[in-house]
Structures are given as structure tokens and as C-alpha cells.
Amino acid sequence: MSERKIKGGLSDLVEHLGVDMFNFYDDLHEGVIIADVTGTVLYYNATQARIDDIDRKYATGKKITSLYKLSENTSTTMQCIRTGMPVKNKMMVYRTRLGKIANTISNVFPLFNKEKEVFGAISFTKDYQMLESILERGVPIKASQRFSNGTRFTFEDIIGSDHALLKSVKIAKLASDSPSAIMLSGETGTGKELFAQSIHNYSSFGREKFIPVNCAAIPENLLEGILFGTSKGAFTGSVDKSGLFEQANHGTLFLDELDSMPFSLQAKLLRVVQEKKVRRLGSINEIDLNLKIISTVSQHPHQIIKRELLRQDLFYRMGVVLVTIPPLRHRRNDIQPLVDRFITKFNEIFGERVNGISSKVTALFNEYEWPGNVRELEHVIEGAMNLINGSRIIERKHLPSHVRFGSNTDSAPDVSLGVQEALLNPQPFEDSSSYSCPEGLNLVENQTANELKIIVNALTKSRGNAAKAARNLGISPQSFHYKMKKYGIERKQFFR
């Protein structure tokens, strides 16, 4: 593009935006690109030059598609110009024509003339590495990066604009610095631990330890000693050892799946929370506590209390502040931003260059109920990225069968519902070995049905003792409890 045309285009922009705006853009910490309706760069600030490692003079006058290895369809600027609609918070991993790879968040807005016609676009770009050096506490950019306090998430990692989600974030922030206990209520995969870590890091004691414990994954006979600690001589082989309450003192203790804790232990936990003192097993000395307690339950507390899985008096102490996290099916507008985040994440891990999902996959995702919520969505994207084989778009064929058949547009045997209904009915448990898998299922669906049958039989024989059932099957308690949650199985159904 000739220098004369560039100056002419800039003159129009100066008239439209004002010369002071250009001075502002020069000093901005975000990268700024202004392009005309053809995608030719008219303005390119110094920060964008650092992000792309491209000289400003070289970039000015070039087409967007010649500066970056992007097409008319994958360039956010060209997409904005073509549709006349802004592109907000788009996570991008791209390569410049000179070989530099950038991991960015892009916001692009159309520019309109007096006749309300699009005559260009302005792009604002944030670079992850620059953000890391600017933010005081260093927001974790990659999932593998962790703070020294044992966490890796802050509120900035919570993706979504749903009203209910934002309300939950607001409540969590307001309660983060108080000594009151917080209970997080939400289905599996909604991000309860993400919230817990964010609350810890947002608080004034964020530099102290964050100690998590999964109450469902620890055998009942060990949980008390793990929580409260032990004294030498308390029982055969016992030693002086601090419990998790002591270890988390002045920090945060995170009790995941509180409703899976035995009733007898819930009573002892209640006393510790009330008195703010803990006594090791076998000791007469009490230790003062000053810590934040965050717990989680997978359903609304009142439902769990009614089913006698959670003591009501413990709820009053642990749920002083109740934060309800909405399921993904109630915040469908957040699916696309989450998809973009996960694609960016796995592009970097797998070395792929996936740009998005097809329109059919978008429709499918918007119809699917997402029983596993955000965690399931992440796993679906990860699985698709393993099958992408160099493609740029995730297609329907890359998705697992349970997601493809979850749509109203297709039909398939509903293994998860049909088998569970048959197996989790208390009546057949006396002779559950007579059950056979439904006909017409594919290999994966038959494996799922068989696994569910095995788990149910093991729990039936152990009368709901999950630790014993896990030992009998030769798997870890953690793995067994994960499978129970996966199929929606509760131990109480097997008590006899």
C-alpha cells in the first residue's frame, strides 16, 4: 500500500477518533492495530510490535493476512470487518509470518462512518507473558504453574458472563476476608475447587497455605486422624503428627465433598468449628485455630440434610456464607468462551493450530445437557484435540459418542439413564447378578454398563462401605469414589 494512501486513511481515522486518541494508544500496555475495510494496517502501536516482534514501520501498510499466518476466516480483525460485530475476549494462539508465536486475548471492534458503514476495525491485544509481569500477584497463566501456597487459580480464571455466575463470584469475594466459613454448592465439574482457591488467593491470608482434603477419598477409619492429628500412644503404632487443621492454621482448610463424611465425624468436626480449637487423638492439649474453612457439597444443602447426609447443625456452622455455582446448562452463553479457552490451552500442549468448532458442533454443544459441566466440556475438547490430526476446526466426528448422541437430532440407546434406573433400584439388589446388559449397544456403551454393574455389586456386598468395595475390586478409594460420582451412585442406597 502506498504511503500516500496510508496517510489518507490515517487522516480519516484522525478525524474519526481524534489525534489525542493516537497519543493514548502509543502509551497503552495493550497492543493496538487499526485496519481499514480491506484489512490493511493503518496504525500499529509499540506494544503490538513487542508482542509480535515486528517493526512498526514494516507492519504499517501490510495486510493482516500477510503479517500473520491467519486467513480471512481465522483473523479476528477480518471477522469483525466482515460481520460488523465486535469480537470480545477471543483467546488466540497465532504465528506471525516471521515465525513468532503469540498467546493472546483479543478484543476487536468495528469502526463505522457517518453513513453507519464499516470502514475498518480496531484491535486490542493482551499478551499472557506481559500480563504476568504487570500483575502484582502473578495470575497463573498455565494450569501447570502454581503459587507457592499450593494453589493455581484466582477469580481471573473463572470464565463467563452469566448473571448467576457473576453473582456467585461477587458473594465469594465479599466473604473471602471474613473469618466466617464458606460452603460452595454445585454439581460435579462446576468449578468448586476453582472457587475455593480463588477465595483463598483473594483474601488477606492468600500467602498462607491452602490445604485441600477430599472427604470422600479417605477411608473413614483414617479421616479423623488425618483431620485432627495423632499423639504417640493414642493407639498401637500412633506417632505425634499434626492434622490438617493444624497444618492449615492461619491459612485455608478446604473440605471437599463434606456430605460424604460420616455422621459421627461430622459431630466432632462441629465442635472444632464452634470452639475454634482442635485436639489431637489421644492428647489432652487443645490448639487454638485461626483459619478459613471452605467446604463443598454437590447438591443444595437442604436436600442433603433431608436425606440425612449432612447434619443440620453442621450446615449452620459451615454454611454461614453459601455460594451456589450454576451448572453449565444454565449458562449456555458461557460455552463458547470456555471452548475458546480450552482450545487455546490444548493448542499449546499438543502443538496444534485449531481455530474453533464447526457450526454443527456449536449447535450440538448448545443442546447437550453437560451433566459433567465445565470439567466435561474441557475433557471433550481435549479428546477432540487428540483426534484432530492437523485440522483447524473441531468437527462432529471428533466428539465422543455420548455427546454426539446427546442431541435431539440423533438417537442412541441411553445407557446412563436406562442402566442406572435398573441397577440403582433397591429391589433387585438381592439378585443383581441376574442383570444382563441391554442389547444393541456398542462396545463403549457395553463397557460402561458392565462397569456400573460391577460397582453396584461391590457396594451391595459391602453394604455401602466404599473403602471395602474398592479393596475388593483392587482399585484405589479415590478411583472408586470418582466412578461413584460419575454414575451418580450414593452409598446410602446400599445400607442394610
N, C-alpha and C positions, 0 to 999 in steps of 0.2 A: 504494500500500500504506500502511495507517495506521501512525503512529508506534508505536502500541501493539503491533501485530503484528511490527514490526521489532525492538522491544525484546525481545519474546518469543522471536523467532528467534535474536537475539544471545545471549539467556540460555542457550539450548540449546547454542549454539556455545561460549560461555564454559565451560560445564560439560564440553563435549566436548574443547576444545582447551586450556583454561586461560587465565586473564586475562593471564599473562605472555607468552603467545604473541602476543596482540594488541599488546602493547608492542613486541615484537620486530618484528612486521610493520610497525608505524608507521615504524621506522627503516631498513627494508630498502631496498637500492638497486634491487630488483626491484618491479615493480608487482604488487599483490596484490588479487584480488577473491574474495570469498566469497559464494556464492549458494545459495539454498535449492533444494528439489527442483523448484520451478516456474520457476527461473531468475531469481528476484527478488534483487537485490543487497542483502546484509545488511552487508557490510563492503567498504570501498574505500579503499586507503591513499593517502598523499600522492604517492608515486612514480607510481602509476597515474593519478592526477589530472594530473600533469605530462605523462605520455605522451599522454593523450587530450585534454588541455587542457579538462577538465571539472571543475567544482566538486564536491568530495566530497559535500557535502550534497545537491546536485542528483542525483548518481548513486545515492545510497543510497535504496533503496525502489523503484527503477526496474527494469523487466525488462531483461535483457541485450539482447534483440532490439529494445528501444526506445532503448537507448543507442547501439547500433551498427547499421550497415546490414548486418546479418547475419540469416540465417534460422535456424530450428531445426536445419536440416541443416548449415549452414556455421559455426555458432558452436561453438567447441571446448568451451566450458562446457556447452552443451546436449547436445552429442555425448557428453561424459563422463557427464552425469547420465542420459542415455537408455540407455547401454550398461553403465554401472557399471565401465568400464575407463579407465585413465589415458590421456591424450593427451600424448605426450612429444616435445619438440623440434620442434613444429609451426611452420613458418615462415608468417607471416600478413602480408598487406598488407590493411588494412581502413580503412574510413572511418566516423567517428562520425556520429551524426545531426546534429551541429553543424558538420560539414564537415571536421574534422581527419583527415588521412591518416596512419596509423601503419604502420611497417615493423617487425615484432616477431618474437620467438621465444617461443612459448607452451608452458607445461607445466601441465596441468590434472589434478587428482587427485580421485577421488570421496571423499565423506565418508559413513561408514556409522554407523548407530546400533547399539545393543546387540543388536538383532534381526538385524543384518547387512543392513539395508535401506539403500539410498541415500537420504540426506536432504539432500544438497547437494553442492557441489563447491568446491574452492579452486584458483584460477588464479594462476600466477606468470608474469609477463611481462617480457622483456628488450627494451629498445629499442635499435636499432642506433646512433643518434646519441649516446645516453647511454653506450653501451659504448665508443664511440670516444673519449669524453672521460675515461673511467675507466681504460682500459687504458694502461699506461705507454708502450708502443711503438706504439700505434695500429694494431690489427689492421685490414687493409684490408677495408672493408665492401662496396664495389662493385668489380667487375672492372676498371673504368676507373681506379680510384685506385691509385697506385703509391708505393712507398717511393723515397727519393732514391737508393738503391743499385741501382736498376734492377729491383727485384722487386715482386711484388704479393701473394704468398702466404705464409702461415705454417701451422704444423700445425693451427691452429684451423679452417682452410679445408678440411681433409680430413674428409669426411662418411662416417660408417659406424661400425658396432659389431662387424663381423666379426672373429673371433678372429685370423685370419691377418693381416688388415689392421692391427689394433692391435699385433700382434707386430712387424710391419714398422716401424710408427711408433716403437715403443719402441727398436728397434735403431738406427734413424736418429737418434733423439735422443741415445742414448748415445754414438754415434760422431761427433756433429756437432762437438764441440770438440777432437777429436784431430787430429794432422797427417796421419793415415792417409787414403789415397784411398778413396772410396766408389763402388761400382758398383751402379746400380739396374737390376734386371732385371724386365721386364714387357712385356706385349703393347702394341701401339699403342692409345693412348687410356686407359690405366690411370691416368695422372697422374704420370708420371716427373718431368716438369719441376716440377710442383707440389711433389713431394717434395724435389727439388733446391733450390728456392727456400726451402722451409721449413727445410731443414737449414742453409742459409746464415743465415737470419734467427734461428735458434735458437742459433747459435754466438756466441762472444765477438767474432768479426770481422764480425758482421752489418751493421755500419755501413759496411764497406768495399764495394768494387764486386763485383757478380755479373756475370761475363762469360760469356754463352752462345754456343756455336757449334754449328751443325748440320753435322756432318762429311759428311753425305750431300748437302747442298745446295750445296757449294762445289766447283768443278772441281778435279780432282786436281793440276793444274799450279800452282794458286794457293794450295792449302791450306797448304803448307809455309811460304810467305812470310807468310801470314796468321797462322799459329800462332807462328812463331819471330821474325818481323820481318825487315827487309832493311837492308843497308848500301849506301850510294852506291857505284856501281861494281861491285857484285856481278854485275850483268848489264845489258844495254842498257836504259836508262831507269829503272834502280832508284834509289831515294832512301833516305835514312835514315828508317826508320819502325819504331816499336815493334810487336811482335807481341802476340797476345792473352795469351800467358804473362806478358809484362811488364805489360800493362795490368791483369791480374788479380792482380798481386803484392800480397800481404797481404790478399787477398780470396779469391774463389772462381772457378775456371775450370770451366765446365760443358761437357763434351764429349758432345753428344747423338749417338746412333747411332754409337758408336765402331766397331762391327763393319763399318761401310761405308768406313772409312779404308783406303787401300791398304796392303798388307803392308810395302812399302819405307818408307813414312812411319811405320808402327807401330814399326819398329825405331828410328827416330830419336826418336820420342816416348818409347820405353822408356828411352833414355839420359838424356833430360831429367828424367824422373820419378825415375830412380835417383840421378843426380848432384845433382838439385835446382839445376841450372844450365842456362841457355839461352844460345845463341849465335846472333846474327842471321846470316842468309845473307850470306856474303861478309866476315864480321867474324872477328877472332881473339880478341876480348874476350868473356869469359863474364860473365853477370849472375846473381847469386845469387837464388834464388827461395824465398819463404816463403808458400805459398798452399795452399788446399784444392782438390783436384781431385775432381770428381764426374763420372762418366760413365754412359751408359746403353746397354743392349743390349736388343733386342726379344725375345730368347729366352734360355733358360738358357745361360750362358757355355760349359758343357761341350759342348752341342750345336753351338754356333757354332765352337768350337775344332775339333771333329771335322770340320766342313765346311770348315775352313781359311779362315774369315772373320775369325778373331781369333787373334793369336799367343798361345801358351800362356804364354810368359814375361811378356808384357804384362799378361795377365789376373792373374798373381800379384802384379803391382805395382799395377794399377788396381782390382783386386777384393779388396783387403785386408779390407774390410768389404763383404759382398754383401747387398743388401736386395732381396728378391723381393716384388713388388707383385702381389697376386692379381687375376685377371680378374674382371669384374663377374658373369659366370655362376657363379662360385664363391662369391659373396657376395650372394645374391638378397635377403636381408633388408635390405640397404642400398639397394635400388632405390627404395623408397617415400620414404625421407628425401631421396635425391638428386632425385627427381621434385619433391618439395615445394620444395627449394632452387631448382631451375631455374624452376619456375612463379613463385615469388616474384621471381626475377631478371627474367624476361621480362614479368611484370605491370608492373613499374616501367618497363621500356624501352618497351613497346608501349602502356602506358596501359590495360591490360585488367584484368579483375577475376575471373580464373579461380580457382576454388577447389580443383580437384583433377582426378582422372581417373576415368572410369567403371569399374565392376566388370569389364566386358569388357576394357577396356584394361589394368587391373591383372593380369588373368589372362594376357593376351597378353604383357605385359612379363615376367611370371614364367616363361613358356615360351620366350621368344625367347632365342637364344644370345648376343646382343650381341657380335659379332665386333669392333666398334669400341669396345667397353667404355664407360666413363663419357662419353667425348667423343661417342660416337654417341648415347647417351641424351640428352645436352644438345642435340645437333642435332635429334633427333627432337622434343623438346619445343619447341624454337624454331620448327621447321617447323609444328608443330600450332598454335602460338600465332599464326602468320601467317594461319591459316585459320579461327580460332575465331569471328570475326565477331560478337563480343559475347556469345557463350555463356559459361556459368560452368564447364562441365565439358568436359574433352577426351574426345571420343568416338573410337571406332574409325575412323570416316570421316575424321578429321583426320590420321591417321597415314599415312606413306608406304607404298607397296605392298610394299616389301621387308620391312617389319616386320609388316604385316598377313598376308603370306603366309609369314612365318617360323614361324607357329604350326602345330601339328599339326592344328588344327581346320580348316584350309583347305589347298588345294593350288594350286600355281602352278609354272611352269617354274623350275628352279633354275639361273638364268643364271650366277651367280657360280661355282658348282662345275662345271657342265657345260662351260661355255666355257673356264674355266681349265684343266680337265683336258685338253681337246683342244688348246689353244694352247700350254700350258707343257710338253707332252711334247716332248723334244728331237728326236724323229724327224721330225715334219712341218715343221721349220723351213726345210728346203731349198726347200719349195714351199708356204709358208704362205699365199700369195696365193690358193690354191685353196679356202681355207676360206670357207664361207658361213654366215651366222647361222642358228640354228635357227628353224624355222617356228613360228607360233603365239605369238610373243612380242609384247607391246605395244610402244608407241613408246619408252618409257623403257628397257625391257629390251633392245630392239634397239640403242639408242644406247649402252648400257653395253657390249654385246657388240662393237659396232663400235669403240668407244674402246679396248677391251682388245686387239682385233686390231691396231689401228694402233700401239699401244705395243709390242706383241710384234714386229711387223715392223720398227719403227725400231731396236729393240735387236738384232734379228737382223742387220740391215745394218751396224750399228756394232760388232758383235761384243761387246756388253756395255758399250760406252762410253756411259754415261748422259748425260754432258755433250754428246757429239756427237749422240746421238739427240734430245736436247732441242732443239739448234740446228737439226737437220734438220726438226723439227716446228714450229719457230718459237715455242716456249714457253720459259719460264724453267726453269733447272735445279731450282729449288725446287718449281715446279708439277709437273714431270716426276717428281721423286722422291716427291712426295705421291701421284701416281697409281700409281707402282710399289708403294708401301706399301699403297695402297687395294686393289690386286688381288693382293697377296702375291707380287709378281714379284721375283726376285733376279738381279742382273747375272751372277753366276757361271754361271747356266744357259745363257748365251749366249756364253761364252768358247770360242773355237775356234782 
